[in-house]
Amino acid sequence: MTVPLAASTGTASFGQIAIVTGLVSLMYLALAVLLWRERTGRVTLVGRLADTIGRLDGVPRWAALTPYLHAVSLLACAFGVWWDIAVHIDKGRDTGPFGTPAHYPIFFGILGVIISGVLPIALARKPLPARTIKLTKGWRIPCSAALVTVCGTFALVGFPLDDVWHRLFGEDVTLWGPTHLLMIGGVVLSIFARLLASAEVEQLVGLNLRRRAQEIIAVGALLIAWDLFSTEFNYGVPQFPLILQPILIVFGSTLAFTLLRSRRGPGTTFGALATYLVIRGGIAWAVDQPLGQILGHFPLLIAEAVLVELTALALGNRNRFRLGLVAGALIGTVGVVAEYGWSQLWMPIHWPSSMLPSALGFGLVTGLGAGLVGAWLATRYAEVAGEVRHTPPVRLTHQLGAVGLVAVLAALFFCVPRSADPGVTATVSLEPVATGSEPTAYVTVKLQPGDAADGARWFEALAWQGGGQMTHAMEKVADSTYRSTEPLPMYGKWKSMIRLHRGARDMVAMWVYAPEDLKIEKPAVQVSNGETVDFIAEQQTLRREERTDVPRWMWNGGYALLAVVGSLELVGIAWLVGRGARGGRLRAAHLEAQGSRREKETA
């Protein structure tokens, strides 16, 4: 089967392609000029600014500008992504890379991440960390600069690839589409490069309150950025099994809090937590109020921070891996229970009590794994900074970190796949509330089999993309019969459906209403009173724009490419952080040997 490359809905026009190409070309041209002038010894405004800020902050010139530019770029990306997803939920698909204003902060934020990596490359001169990357004779750059640049480049590549993906497969409105994950993942992983840069600076000039605060804020940014992966859950329209939400919360909070607390001591987790709550809450408010889009909820993470602090107070920081394991186990159990309670109070989807056993099981595995990964990162960053440690052996720490990563990935890969078992039908009854040009109605369904919704992780009525979003529970009114707690719209651009999530991963839905969409050749859908309707794979209702004539191997190829790119990014982080750590260990050993010789000479 051949798949034409003709533009489908949501793809870029020539004008938008020209804008993107022009802006990216201008950025790379400007960076090339900066690189050439700096490497040939000429004075640049950027270099002068870096020298000034470097003197004020007490850091090398190559490290002066990046912390501020990277922070602003991350904030722009985060704001843009939450705004963009809210627009998609409220209004449906867009018309290309700049089809909505929300794409601009994402695009320019990604450019900012790349620039924040290239600047240290251009400004690199002594003093440099003990371990660097040689570009040419006399030109060496910090490992962190290379890592930020690589992560930002992967994120930027996601922009044109997103358009290609839409042309091949139709518009993909799920957050977890391959190109979306490529963009978000590149930005998120750049934070680990930023933490590496902080450790490299500490190796050269030590630590002060300002740089300590920057590191705490960077970990808070990691919590915020990691929450992007849970955005569909936070907005109430997840397209993957509900068990993923506690897994993502456990992974992100355990890794971030363990990394920070084992490096920086008492109270630091609360600093990162405050950064997360203030900025994440501010973005949610800004998207909801001034911009008038859907309110994005978010996990609280207070219990997780308290658990890490208490564990560290009890066990100390000396053995980071023990701290990571115990804190991860507590977050994977006690923390999950705390977030279960929070979900009942404020989250758009209340976790059912029937999910708690599996959430605790997967949460424990994920917490243990994330604790090991966080301890591995903390140990490597500490070595980059010049910490002298003799136990545990370096090889053992690598093995523990690898085991932790495998445990987390195994939990994710086991829980991500969805199924859509056939056989559920519903006889529909409509109770009109409004008539005329904008009809609405309560929807009552009599299920067959009658126990199809027993123990469901969600059973709800959803209407979205018609100028807003509505989610109403399906309330049981008789045996096998359920009624929406509020009426659903059946007019205009609204897409109304009943969603059912059974068991661990079975996700099906039935249409109530959908408009005719000539651009994607989809007919109108309107159920009638007394009609019997089949539940189908939920993906066919939530992602109506996706093409159905694409062979399976192409879908598998797209996700396989994402897996390759993601693996390259993880390998890049491990290699460059490990390389920096090796340099720090050698430097610390050299300084320790020098100190021993001086003591012997003076004795």
N, C-alpha and C positions, 0 to 999 in steps of 0.2 A: 504494500500500500504506500503510495506517495503522499506526502503532506505538503501542500503548497505553502510558499512563503509570503503569500499576499497578506497585506496588513489586515489585521482583525481589529475589533474594537479595543480601545485602550492602548493602541500602539502609537508610536511617535510619528508626527508629521515631519516633513522635510525641514520646516522652519525650526521645530524643537530640536531636531538632530543637529542642525547648524548652530543653534545657541549653545548646546552642550559641548559640541566639538570646539567651538570658538573659545568658550570660557576655559575649558581644560587646556587648550593649546596656549592661551595667554598665560595661564598659571605656570605651565611647564617652561615657557619661554622666559618668564620673569625669574623662575628658579634657576634656569640655566645661566642667565646673565649674572645672578647673584653668585652662583658657584664659580663661574669664570673669574669674576672680579675678586672674590675673596681668596681664591687659590693663586691668583697672580699678584697678591699683595696690595691691591687697590683698596681705597677707602670706600665703604658703603654706608648708607644710612642705617641699614639693618645691623651692620657690624658695630657702628657707634652706639646704637640703642642697646645692643647686647652687652657691650663693654660697660655702659652706664648702669644697667640693671644688675649686671654681674658684680660690680663694685658695691652696689647697695645691698644685694642679697648675700654677698660673700661667696659666690660660686664662679666656676670657670665660665667664660663667655659662651661656650657652646651649650651650656645648660641654663642660660639665663632666661630665654624667651619661651622655651617649650612648655614649662608648667602652666603658664597663663594661657597661651594660645590653645593648648590641648584641652584645658578645662572648658574654655569658651566653646570650642568645637564640639566637645561631648555634649554640652548643654544644648547646643543648637540641634544636634542629631536627635537627642532624646525628645526634646519638645516637638520636633518635626514628625517623628515616628508616631508619637501618641496622638498628635493632631491628625495625621494622615489616616491612621486606622479609624479614628472617630468619624472622619469624613466618609470613609468607605462604608462604615456601618450605617450612618445616617442617610447617605445619598447614593451609595452604590459605586460603580466603577468610575474611573477618571478617563482622560483622553490622552495620556502619554506621560513622559517624564516630568513635564511641568503642567500637568492637567489640573492640579490643585495648588494653591499657595503653600500647602504644607510640604510640598516637595522641595521648595527652595531652602529652608533651613537644613534639611537632610543633606542636600547636595553640597551646599557651602560648608556645612559641618564636616563632611567627608574630605572636602578639599583642605579644610583647616587641619585635619588630622595628618594628611600627607605633608603639608607644609611644616607642621610641628616636628615631623621626622627629618625632613630635608634640611631645616635650619641648622641643627647640630652638625650635619654632614658638611655644610658649607663653612660653618664657623669653627670647625674642629682645629684646635691647636693645643699645645701643652699648657697646663697639665691635663693628661688623659688617664683613664683608668689603666690598671695593670694589664688588662686583656682587651685588645681592640681588633678591628678588622682592617686589613691593609687593602686600600684601593689602588694606590700607585706608590711609587717610591717617594717617601716623605709625606704621604697623605694617609693617615689612619683615622678611623672613626670609632666612636663608642658603639658597643653592641646594641645598646638601647635605641640609638638613632636608626640603625638598620631595621630593627624589629618594628618600630613605629611606622616607618616608611612602607614596609612590606604589608603590614596589617591595613594601613590606609589605602594602599594600592588595590588589595583584594576587595576592599569595600567599594572603591570607585568602579572597578571592573563590573561589579554587580549592577550598576546603572544601565549600561548598554545591553548587558546580558538579560536584564529584566525585560527590555523591549523585544529582544529576540525570543525569549520564552513566551511572551504574549502572542507573538506572531505564529509560533509553532503550536502552542497548546491552548490558545485563548487566554483571556485574562484570569490570572490566579489571584483571588482575593483572600487567600489564607496567609497569615503571618509566617507560617512555616514553609512557604514555598522556597525552592532552592535558591533563587536569586535574592529573595528577601533575607534569608538566613546568611547569605554571603555578605550582604551589606552590613547587617546588624552584627554578625559575628566578627567581621574585621574591626569594627569600631570598638566592640566590647573587649576583644583580645588586645587592642592597643593599650588598654589600661595596665596590663601586665608589663608591657614595655615601659610605660611611664614609671611604674614602681621599680623596674630595673634601673632606669636612669637616676632615680632618687638614691638607690644604693650605690651607684657609681660615684655620684657626687659626694656621698658620705665617706666613701673610701678616700677621697682626696682632701676634703676640708672638714670632715666630721659632721656632727648633727647639731642643729640649734632649734629653737622653738618654732621659727617660721617654717623650716623644712619638715619638722615633725608634724606641724599642722597641715602642710601640703600633702603629706603621706596619708594622714587620717582622712582628709577630704577625698583623696584619690580612691581610697577603699570605700568611702561612702558613694563615690561615683560608680564603683564596681557594683555595689548593691543596686543602684538605680538602673544601670545599664543591663544588669542581669534580669531585672524585672521586665525588661522589654520582651523577653521570651514568653512571659506569662500574660501578655497584654490581652489576648483573646479571652482568657479566663477572667481577667479583671474587668473587661467590658461585657461579659455575660454571653459571648457568642463563640465559645471554644469549638474547634473543629477536630480536636483529638481527645482521647479518653481523659476523664476527670482526674484519674490517679496521677497524671503528669503534673498537676498543679502542686500538690505537696512535695513531689520529688524535686521540682525546680526550686521551690522555696528552701528545702533542706540543703540542696547542693549549694546554692548561691550564698546563703547566710552562713553555713558552716565554713566554707572555704574562705570567705572574706573575713569573718570575725576571728577565725583561728589564725589566719595569716597575720592579721594586725596585732592581736593580743599577744601572740607569742614573740612578736618583734618589739613592741613598743610599750608594754607594761600596763598597769592598772588604769582603768577608766577609758582607754582609747576606743574600745568598742562602742561606748556611748557617744563619743565624738562622731564616729562614722555613722551610727544610727541617727543622730540628730541631723547630719548632712542629708542622709537618705530621706527622712521624714519631711524635712523642710522643703527640699527641692522637689521630691516626688509629689508631695501635697500641693506645692505651688503650681507644678505643671498640670496636675489634675484640675485644680481650680481655674487656671487660665484657659484650658481647652473647654471647660464646661461653661464658664461665666462670660468673659468678654467675647469668646469665639462662638458660643452658643451650641457647642457640640455635646455629645454624650459624656457623662461623668465617668472617669476611669477610677475604679477602686484599686486597692493595693494591699498586700499583706503588711502586718504591723511590725513584725521582727523584734519587738521588745523582749519577748520571752527568750528568743534565741541569743540576743546580746547578753542578757542577764545570766543565762546558762553558761556561756563561755567565760564571762567574768568570774563567776563562782567556781567554775572548774579550775581556772588558772590560779585563783586565790588558794584553792585547796591543794593543787598539785605543783604549782610553780611553773616557770617557763623553761626550766633546764632541759627537760625532755619534751621537745615539741611534738613528737609523734604520739607520745602518751596523751598529751593534752588534746591533740587533734582527734584521737580515737574516742576518748571519754566525752569530749564536748560534742563530737559528731553523733555518738550514740544517744546522748541526752536530747540534742536537737531533733534527731530522727524519731524520737518517741515523745518526750515531754513537749518539745517544740511543736510537733505535729498536732498534739492534743490542744495546745494553746491556739494554733491557727484554725483548728476545727471550731473552737468556740468563737473566734473572730469571724469566721465565715458565716456563722449563724446570726451575727449582729449586723454585719455591714457588706459582706461580699455579695455580688449579684447571684452567685450560685452557692446555696448552702450545701456544704458537704453532708451527705447522708451518713447516719451512724453505721449503716451497713458497710460503708467503705473503710471505716477505721481500721479493722484488722489488716487489710492489705496495705493501707497507707502507712501503718506502723511498721509492717514488715519491709516494704520497699524503702520507707524512710530510714529505718535502721541501717540497711545496706548502703543506701546513698550517703547517709551521715558519716558512717565509718570511712567510706571511700573518699568523700570530700575532705574529711579531717586529715587523712593521709596526704592528699594533694596539697592542701593548705599548709601542712607542716613541711612538705618538701619545698614548696615555694619560699616559705619563710626561712628555711635553712639556707637555701641557695642565695637569697637576697642578703642574708646576714653575712655569708661568706664573701659576697661581692663587696659588702661594706667594710670588710676587714676583720670580721670576728674570728677568733681563734678557737676552734672546737676540735676535740680529738675523738669524741664518741657522739653518736654511733658512727661506724665507718661510712665513708662516702658511698661505697658501692651498695651497702645495705639501705641507705636512705633512697638511692635511686630505685631499688627494688620495691621498697615500701610505697614510694610515690607511684610507680607503675601499677602496682596492685590496686591502689586506691582509684586510679583513673579507670582501670578495667572494670572495677566494681560499679562505678557510676555509669559508665557507658553501657554495661550489661543491663542495669536497671532501666535506663532510657530505651534501649533497643527492645527490651521485652515489653515495655508498656506503650510505646508509640504506635505500633500497628493497630489499625481499626478493622472491624469486620461489620458486615451488614447481613445477618442471617434473614432469609425471606420467611414468609409465613404469617406475619402479623397484618391483620386488616382491621378496619374501623368502619362502622356504620355511622354516618354523620347526621346530626340534627343541628339546624341553625335557628337561633332566636334573634331576629332582627332588632337592632336598637335604633340605628339611624338608617334612613332610606334616601332615595333621590340619587344625586350625583356622587355622594360620598357615603356609601352604605357601610355599616359595621354590624357585627353580630356576635353573640356568644356562640361558642362552638362546643357541642357535646358529642363525644365519641363513645361508641360501645365496641370494646375491643374483642377480637377473636384471635387467639385464645384469650379467655377471660383473665388469666393471670399474667398477661404479657408485661404489665407495668409493675408487678409486685417486686419490691426491692430495687426499683429503678434508681440509677444515680441521678438522673433528671427525667422528668416527664412534664413538658411545658409547651405553652403556645408562644411562638415568636413571630413578630412582625418587624421588618427592618427595611432599610434602603428606600423608604418612601418619604423621607424628610424627617426621620427620627428612628427610634428603636423602642419596641415594647416587648417585655418578657412577662408572661403571666403563668402562674402554676396551673396545672390541671388538677382540679379538686375532685376527689371521688364522691359521687352522689348515689351510687348503687353498685351492686356487684358488677364488675367489669365495665362500669360506665363512669366517665369522667367529663367534667365541664370546665371550660376556661374561667378563671376568676374575673376576667375583664373581657369586653368585646374586642374582636380583632377587625382591623380595617380590610376592606375588600374592594379597593378602588385605586386609581392612579398608579404610581410606581411601587406601591407597597408590595412586599413579598411576605405572605403569611403562611405559616406552617405549624404542625405539631411535631415536636422533637421527642425522641425516646432513646435514652441511653441505658441499655440493659447489661448487667454483668460487668466484666472488667473492660471490655472494648467494643461491644456490639452497639452501633450507633445508626439508627434508622429515623426516618421522618416521613410525613405525608403532607402533600400540598393542600392548602385551603384556598389560596388565591395567589396568582402571579399574573402580571400583565403580559400582553403580547410584546415581543422584543424582536423587531424585524432585523436589527443589526446582527443578531446572532441566530436568526431563523428559529426562534422559539415561539410556539403558539401560546395564547392565553390559557390560564388554568383557573377554573372556578368550580368548586364542589357545590353540589346542590343538596337540598334537604332529602334525607333518606338514602343518599348515595353511599355505596360501599367502596372504600378506597384502600389501596395497598400501601403499606409502609415500604419505602425504598431506601437505598443507601443515602444517608444524610448528605453525603458529599454532592449528590445530584441536585439537592435543593439549595444548599448554602453556596455552592460554586456552580451556579447555573451557566455562567459564561464559558466554562471550560469546554473544549472541543471533545467530542466523543469518537472522532474518526482517526485518532492518533494511536499507532500501534504501541503495545505495552513496552516494547524494548526501548522506545524513545523516552518514555517516562522513567524507566529504570536507569537509562543512561544519564538523564539529567540529575537524578538523585545520586548516582554513582560519582558523577563529576563533582557534586557538592561534597561528597564524602572524601574524595581525593584532596580537594582544596582545603577542607577542614583539617584533614590529617596533616597536610603540609604546614598549616598555621600552627598546629599543636607541636609538631616536630621542630618548627622554627623557634617557638618559645622555649621548648626544652633545651635545644642546642645552644641558643644564644644566652639564656640564663645560666646554663651549665658552663658555658665558656667563660662568662664573666665571673662565675663563682670560682672556677679553677684559677683564674688570674688573681682573684682576691686571696685565695688560700696560699698561693705561691708568694704573694707580696707579704702576707701576714707572717709566713714562715721565715722569710728573709729578714723582716724587721725583728722578729723574735730572736733569730740567730745573732743579729747585730747587737741586740740588747744583752744577750748572754755573753758575747765577747767583751763588751764594754765592762760588764760586771767583773769578769775575770781579770781584765787589765787593771781595774781600780782596786781589786782585792789585794 
